[in-house]
Amino acid sequence: MNQHSVTAYNEQTDSGQFATYLKPGGFPFYVGGQAYSAYEHPYDWKSLLNTNAVALNSQYGKPYLFQLTRDIRLALKFTF
């Protein structure tokens, strides 16, 4: 019942301090049709991270939000 299940995982692959973006096919996002085509087709994002010298986030894929505890307050009063 009080298991604190994970509700979200860290999904930022690069460091928050040195944020970078990937360029599939070598095209920056503002090129247009060529970039759109490269971005919409499958590409190996792990190899792009390694070749672009991206500062990786060590917290990537680790849980960072959990369920809150379930509390209940009960009161009992006796009068004589």
C-alpha positions as CSV (number, residue, x, y, z in Angstrom):
1,M,0.0,0.0,0.0
2,N,2.7,2.5,0.9
3,Q,5.1,1.5,-1.8
4,H,6.3,4.9,-3.2
5,S,6.1,3.8,-6.9
6,V,8.1,5.7,-9.5
7,T,6.0,8.1,-11.5
8,A,8.6,9.7,-13.7
9,Y,12.1,9.1,-15.0
10,N,14.8,11.6,-15.9
11,E,14.7,12.0,-19.7
12,Q,17.4,14.6,-20.3
13,T,20.3,13.0,-22.0
14,D,22.6,16.0,-21.9
15,S,23.8,18.0,-19.0
16,G,21.6,20.9,-17.9
17,Q,24.7,23.1,-17.6
18,F,26.0,22.4,-21.1
19,A,22.8,21.8,-23.1
20,T,23.4,20.7,-26.7
21,Y,21.3,19.3,-29.5
22,L,21.8,16.5,-32.0
23,K,22.1,17.0,-35.7
24,P,21.0,13.8,-37.6
25,G,22.6,13.7,-41.0
26,G,24.7,16.8,-40.0
27,F,21.8,19.1,-40.7
28,P,20.9,21.8,-38.2
29,F,17.2,22.3,-37.5
30,Y,16.9,25.5,-39.6
31,V,17.9,23.9,-43.0
32,G,14.4,23.0,-43.9
33,G,13.4,19.9,-46.0
34,Q,16.6,18.0,-45.7
35,A,16.7,18.4,-41.9
36,Y,13.0,17.5,-41.6
37,S,13.6,14.3,-43.6
38,A,16.6,13.4,-41.5
39,Y,14.8,14.1,-38.2
40,E,11.7,12.1,-39.2
41,H,13.5,9.0,-40.2
42,P,15.2,6.6,-37.7
43,Y,18.7,7.5,-36.6
44,D,21.2,6.1,-34.0
45,W,20.9,8.8,-31.3
46,K,23.4,7.0,-29.1
47,S,26.2,7.2,-31.6
48,L,25.4,10.9,-32.2
49,L,25.8,11.6,-28.5
50,N,29.3,10.0,-28.6
51,T,30.5,11.7,-31.8
52,N,29.2,15.2,-31.0
53,A,31.1,15.2,-27.6
54,V,27.9,15.8,-25.6
55,A,28.3,16.2,-21.9
56,L,26.0,13.3,-20.8
57,N,23.7,13.5,-17.8
58,S,24.5,10.8,-15.2
59,Q,20.9,10.9,-14.0
60,Y,19.5,9.9,-17.4
61,G,17.0,7.1,-17.1
62,K,16.9,7.1,-13.3
63,P,13.7,7.7,-11.3
64,Y,13.2,11.2,-9.9
65,L,9.5,11.4,-9.0
66,F,7.7,9.0,-6.7
67,Q,4.2,8.6,-5.3
68,L,3.4,10.4,-2.1
69,T,2.7,8.4,1.0
70,R,-0.9,7.6,1.8
71,D,-1.9,9.0,5.1
72,I,-5.1,8.9,7.1
73,R,-5.9,10.7,10.3
74,L,-8.3,9.1,12.7
75,A,-9.6,10.6,15.9
76,L,-11.4,8.9,18.7
77,K,-13.1,10.7,21.6
78,F,-14.6,9.2,24.7
79,T,-17.0,11.1,26.9
80,F,-18.4,9.7,30.2
